[in-house]
Amino acid sequence: MMSSPPEPSRITINADRCHGQPCVRDLRIRVVDVLAVLAGGDSVEEVLAEYPDLTAEDIRACLAYPAE
């Protein structure tokens, strides 16, 4: 079963937050930081524990963002 693609609105760019870098849902959690934690070997569950405001859909949106 294929999952639906993440909502594009999950990744926001706001010049007043994080120097205009892409963030998750206008939170101060940058896409690059989520990707770095995943690249460092943390599992999705570990990322969700480290960033309790995130959801699994947010992480999927971060993973898909560089391909957009």
Backbone as JSON Lines, residues from 0, in Angstrom:
{"i":0,"aa":"M","n":[0.84,-1.19,0.0],"ca":[0.0,0.0,0.0],"c":[0.88,1.24,0.0]}
{"i":1,"aa":"M","n":[0.63,2.13,-0.91],"ca":[1.41,3.36,-1.03],"c":[0.86,4.4,-0.08]}
{"i":2,"aa":"S","n":[1.76,5.11,0.59],"ca":[1.31,6.21,1.43],"c":[1.17,7.46,0.58]}
{"i":3,"aa":"S","n":[0.32,8.35,1.01],"ca":[0.11,9.57,0.26],"c":[1.3,10.48,0.44]}
{"i":4,"aa":"P","n":[1.6,11.32,-0.54],"ca":[2.73,12.23,-0.41],"c":[2.48,13.24,0.71]}
{"i":5,"aa":"P","n":[3.56,13.72,1.33],"ca":[3.39,14.68,2.42],"c":[2.8,15.99,1.9]}
{"i":6,"aa":"E","n":[2.11,16.68,2.78],"ca":[1.54,17.97,2.42],"c":[2.66,18.99,2.24]}
{"i":7,"aa":"P","n":[2.66,19.73,1.13],"ca":[3.71,20.72,0.93],"c":[3.71,21.81,2.02]}
{"i":8,"aa":"S","n":[2.55,22.08,2.6],"ca":[2.47,23.15,3.59],"c":[3.17,22.79,4.89]}
{"i":9,"aa":"R","n":[3.58,21.55,5.07],"ca":[4.31,21.17,6.28],"c":[5.67,21.85,6.34]}
{"i":10,"aa":"I","n":[6.24,22.16,5.19],"ca":[7.53,22.85,5.15],"c":[7.26,24.3,4.8]}
{"i":11,"aa":"T","n":[7.71,25.18,5.69],"ca":[7.46,26.61,5.5],"c":[8.77,27.37,5.46]}
{"i":12,"aa":"I","n":[8.73,28.48,4.77],"ca":[9.88,29.39,4.73],"c":[9.36,30.77,5.12]}
{"i":13,"aa":"N","n":[9.91,31.28,6.2],"ca":[9.49,32.56,6.74],"c":[10.76,33.35,7.04]}
{"i":14,"aa":"A","n":[10.9,34.51,6.43],"ca":[12.12,35.31,6.6],"c":[12.36,35.69,8.06]}
{"i":15,"aa":"D","n":[11.32,35.69,8.87],"ca":[11.46,36.07,10.28],"c":[11.81,34.9,11.19]}
{"i":16,"aa":"R","n":[11.9,33.71,10.66],"ca":[12.22,32.53,11.47],"c":[13.43,31.8,10.88]}
{"i":17,"aa":"C","n":[14.38,31.54,11.72],"ca":[15.56,30.75,11.34],"c":[16.23,31.3,10.08]}
{"i":18,"aa":"H","n":[16.28,32.6,9.97],"ca":[16.95,33.28,8.84],"c":[16.41,32.84,7.48]}
{"i":19,"aa":"G","n":[15.13,32.52,7.43],"ca":[14.5,32.17,6.16],"c":[14.76,30.75,5.7]}
{"i":20,"aa":"Q","n":[15.36,29.93,6.54],"ca":[15.61,28.55,6.15],"c":[14.32,27.73,6.28]}
{"i":21,"aa":"P","n":[14.17,26.69,5.46],"ca":[12.97,25.85,5.53],"c":[12.8,25.22,6.91]}
{"i":22,"aa":"C","n":[11.59,25.35,7.45],"ca":[11.26,24.81,8.77],"c":[10.02,23.94,8.67]}
{"i":23,"aa":"V","n":[9.78,23.17,9.69],"ca":[8.61,22.31,9.75],"c":[7.45,23.09,10.36]}
{"i":24,"aa":"R","n":[6.36,23.21,9.61],"ca":[5.11,23.84,10.06],"c":[5.33,25.16,10.78]}
{"i":25,"aa":"D","n":[6.25,25.96,10.32],"ca":[6.53,27.27,10.89],"c":[7.0,27.18,12.35]}
{"i":26,"aa":"L","n":[7.41,25.99,12.77],"ca":[8.07,25.83,14.05],"c":[9.52,26.26,13.86]}
{"i":27,"aa":"R","n":[10.24,26.35,14.89],"ca":[11.67,26.68,14.76],"c":[12.51,25.41,14.69]}
{"i":28,"aa":"I","n":[12.01,24.45,13.95],"ca":[12.73,23.2,13.71],"c":[13.06,23.18,12.22]}
{"i":29,"aa":"R","n":[14.35,23.33,11.92],"ca":[14.76,23.41,10.52],"c":[14.81,22.03,9.87]}
{"i":30,"aa":"V","n":[14.45,22.0,8.6],"ca":[14.5,20.77,7.82],"c":[15.91,20.2,7.85]}
{"i":31,"aa":"V","n":[16.91,21.04,7.69],"ca":[18.3,20.58,7.66],"c":[18.68,19.89,8.97]}
{"i":32,"aa":"D","n":[18.14,20.35,10.09],"ca":[18.46,19.72,11.37],"c":[17.83,18.33,11.49]}
{"i":33,"aa":"V","n":[16.61,18.2,11.03],"ca":[15.94,16.89,11.04],"c":[16.71,15.92,10.14]}
{"i":34,"aa":"L","n":[17.1,16.38,8.96],"ca":[17.84,15.52,8.04],"c":[19.2,15.14,8.61]}
{"i":35,"aa":"A","n":[19.85,16.05,9.3],"ca":[21.16,15.76,9.89],"c":[21.05,14.7,10.98]}
{"i":36,"aa":"V","n":[20.01,14.77,11.79],"ca":[19.81,13.77,12.84],"c":[19.56,12.39,12.21]}
{"i":37,"aa":"L","n":[18.75,12.36,11.17],"ca":[18.48,11.09,10.49],"c":[19.76,10.56,9.82]}
{"i":38,"aa":"A","n":[20.52,11.45,9.18],"ca":[21.76,11.04,8.52],"c":[22.78,10.54,9.54]}
{"i":39,"aa":"G","n":[22.68,11.04,10.76],"ca":[23.58,10.59,11.81],"c":[23.24,9.22,12.36]}
{"i":40,"aa":"G","n":[22.15,8.64,11.89],"ca":[21.82,7.28,12.27],"c":[20.64,7.13,13.21]}
{"i":41,"aa":"D","n":[20.04,8.24,13.65],"ca":[18.87,8.13,14.52],"c":[17.67,7.6,13.72]}
{"i":42,"aa":"S","n":[16.86,6.82,14.38],"ca":[15.64,6.31,13.75],"c":[14.56,7.38,13.8]}
{"i":43,"aa":"V","n":[13.5,7.16,13.05],"ca":[12.36,8.09,13.07],"c":[11.82,8.2,14.49]}
{"i":44,"aa":"E","n":[11.74,7.07,15.18],"ca":[11.23,7.08,16.56],"c":[12.12,7.93,17.47]}
{"i":45,"aa":"E","n":[13.43,7.85,17.28],"ca":[14.35,8.66,18.08],"c":[14.2,10.15,17.78]}
{"i":46,"aa":"V","n":[14.0,10.48,16.51],"ca":[13.79,11.88,16.14],"c":[12.5,12.4,16.76]}
{"i":47,"aa":"L","n":[11.45,11.59,16.72],"ca":[10.17,12.0,17.31],"c":[10.31,12.19,18.82]}
{"i":48,"aa":"A","n":[11.13,11.39,19.46],"ca":[11.36,11.56,20.91],"c":[12.17,12.82,21.19]}
{"i":49,"aa":"E","n":[13.13,13.13,20.31],"ca":[13.97,14.3,20.5],"c":[13.23,15.6,20.18]}
{"i":50,"aa":"Y","n":[12.32,15.53,19.22],"ca":[11.52,16.69,18.8],"c":[10.04,16.34,18.97]}
{"i":51,"aa":"P","n":[9.51,16.43,20.17],"ca":[8.13,15.97,20.42],"c":[7.05,16.74,19.66]}
{"i":52,"aa":"D","n":[7.37,17.91,19.12],"ca":[6.38,18.65,18.34],"c":[6.22,18.09,16.93]}
{"i":53,"aa":"L","n":[7.13,17.23,16.5],"ca":[7.07,16.66,15.15],"c":[6.18,15.43,15.11]}
{"i":54,"aa":"T","n":[5.7,15.14,13.91],"ca":[4.95,13.92,13.64],"c":[5.7,13.13,12.57]}
{"i":55,"aa":"A","n":[5.31,11.89,12.38],"ca":[5.92,11.07,11.33],"c":[5.71,11.72,9.96]}
{"i":56,"aa":"E","n":[4.57,12.36,9.76],"ca":[4.31,13.05,8.49],"c":[5.28,14.22,8.29]}
{"i":57,"aa":"D","n":[5.62,14.9,9.37],"ca":[6.6,15.99,9.27],"c":[7.95,15.46,8.81]}
{"i":58,"aa":"I","n":[8.35,14.33,9.35],"ca":[9.64,13.74,8.96],"c":[9.61,13.31,7.5]}
{"i":59,"aa":"R","n":[8.51,12.73,7.06],"ca":[8.38,12.38,5.64],"c":[8.48,13.62,4.76]}
{"i":60,"aa":"A","n":[7.88,14.71,5.21],"ca":[7.95,15.97,4.44],"c":[9.39,16.47,4.38]}
{"i":61,"aa":"C","n":[10.13,16.34,5.48],"ca":[11.55,16.75,5.47],"c":[12.35,15.92,4.49]}
{"i":62,"aa":"L","n":[12.08,14.62,4.48],"ca":[12.81,13.74,3.56],"c":[12.47,14.03,2.1]}
{"i":63,"aa":"A","n":[11.24,14.41,1.83],"ca":[10.81,14.7,0.47],"c":[11.22,16.1,0.01]}
{"i":64,"aa":"Y","n":[11.44,17.01,0.94],"ca":[11.68,18.41,0.59],"c":[12.86,18.6,-0.38]}
{"i":65,"aa":"P","n":[14.02,17.98,-0.16],"ca":[15.13,18.22,-1.1],"c":[14.82,17.8,-2.54]}
{"i":66,"aa":"A","n":[13.89,16.89,-2.72],"ca":[13.55,16.41,-4.05],"c":[12.59,17.35,-4.78]}
{"i":67,"aa":"E","n":[12.01,18.29,-4.07],"ca":[11.02,19.19,-4.7],"c":[11.68,20.21,-5.58]}
